[in-house]
Amino acid sequence: MLWFCFVLGVVVVVFATVSLVSTFVLPRGGSKVQALPLFVGRVVRRGLLLLARPANTFARKDGILAAVGPVSLIAQLAVFLGLYVVGYGLMQWRWTGTFSSGLSEAGATLFSVGLVRASTRGSDVLVVLAGATGAIAVALQIGYLPAIYQAFNRRESLVTLMESRAGVPAWGPEILMRHQLVRITDALPALYADWEMWSADLAESHISYPVLLWFRSPEPGFSWVVSLLAVLDAAALQLSLSPASAPSEARMCLRMGFTALRRIARMLHWDYDADPAPESDLQLSYEEFDRAVQLVRETGFTIERTTEDAWPHFRGWRVNYEALAYRLADVVVAPRAPWSGARRHLPLDLMPPNRPPHRSPGGNVFDDQKHRPV
């Protein structure tokens, strides 16, 4: 029996070590051993969702849910250390005589780097190993933090820029309208190119460090999921409405954008259609699309197709990313922007993009209320 417990302890320690190394040293998105940090993040998210349930405004909910990422980081370290205590406790049982004494010996040596012992009956070899394991686990977590926050800052830089380009929260048609209103449609190719690179970085960082999924933007209304969805919608709209004048960067941005969403979905072990038919149904209705096209047309944006002719092309693009973007926005409880799907944990009204009044020296004022999404 004691030898069986010793072997079981070895298995627990090996499992914790492999998971620790795969998380902090050799991250590989979608690997089975990386399931532990994902599970920890989901548990923390559910707990904070319960705390956020009574909040009656998005800002309050966002403030509570902002703790999901940092708490997940602490919780995953606690889980790794807890597994080591249990594993080494099972291994020490043979020498200490009882499992509780083995846990005490393992805990004392693990958290004191072997400087403190609960008894003198434990194995000296296991004491040394436990002390070294505790120090290495904490050191790896400390070294892990700069990579996390560097990736977070890279992600949020372009998200913050979307305030002036797409409103808060971001909305795809708003991007085209704003660029046309201030006569900077020539900047759209650079915008799409930036978001193509951003999507590539997102795919690499978020599957390597899944805890980044739970880190929210510093201010309510901002969201990396909603911002990416808005840019993809803007690119799809321009390609559908103005195929001759649309920049080639729009296609590349769309391709990299939905590729990033699919890589994240594989890391989360979600099922999705890798090759959807262009005629597949959308959750976005034709009526919503028609209303948005009217708003874009009223700003004077160049449109080469009728709404009816553009709809099949827009739908053919959006089927590649709509379902995954909606599901991800729901999971991270992103603000309920137009064209971003429903929220199970956010039964609040639609949040139209907040925009500053558009004024000109001649006294003309862009009608903000008229040009809000419905």
Sequence and secondary structure as in RCSB ss.txt:
>XXXX:A:sequence
MLWFCFVLGVVVVVFATVSLVSTFVLPRGGSKVQALPLFVGRVVRRGLLLLARPANTFARKDGILAAVGPVSLIA
QLAVFLGLYVVGYGLMQWRWTGTFSSGLSEAGATLFSVGLVRASTRGSDVLVVLAGATGAIAVALQIGYLPAIYQ
AFNRRESLVTLMESRAGVPAWGPEILMRHQLVRITDALPALYADWEMWSADLAESHISYPVLLWFRSPEPGFSWV
VSLLAVLDAAALQLSLSPASAPSEARMCLRMGFTALRRIARMLHWDYDADPAPESDLQLSYEEFDRAVQLVRETG
FTIERTTEDAWPHFRGWRVNYEALAYRLADVVVAPRAPWSGARRHLPLDLMPPNRPPHRSPGGNVFDDQKHRPV
>XXXX:A:secstr
 HHHHHHHHHHHHHHHHHHHHHHHTS  TT GGGHHHHHHHHHHHHHHHHHHTT  SHHHHHHHHTTHHHHHHHH
HHHHHHHHHHHHHHHHHHHHHSSHHHHHHHHHHHHHTTTS  S SSS HHHHHHHHHHHHHHHHHHHHHHHHHHH
HHHHHHHHHHHHHHHHTBTT HHHHHHHHHHTT GGGHHHHHHHHHHHHHHHHHHHHH GGGGG   SSTT  HH
HHHHHHHHHHHHHHHH TTTS HHHHHHHHHHHHHHHHHHHHTT    SS  TT   SS HHHHHHHHHHHHHTT
    S HHHHHHHHHHHHTTTHHHHHHHHHHTT    TTS   TT        B    B TT  B  TTTTS  
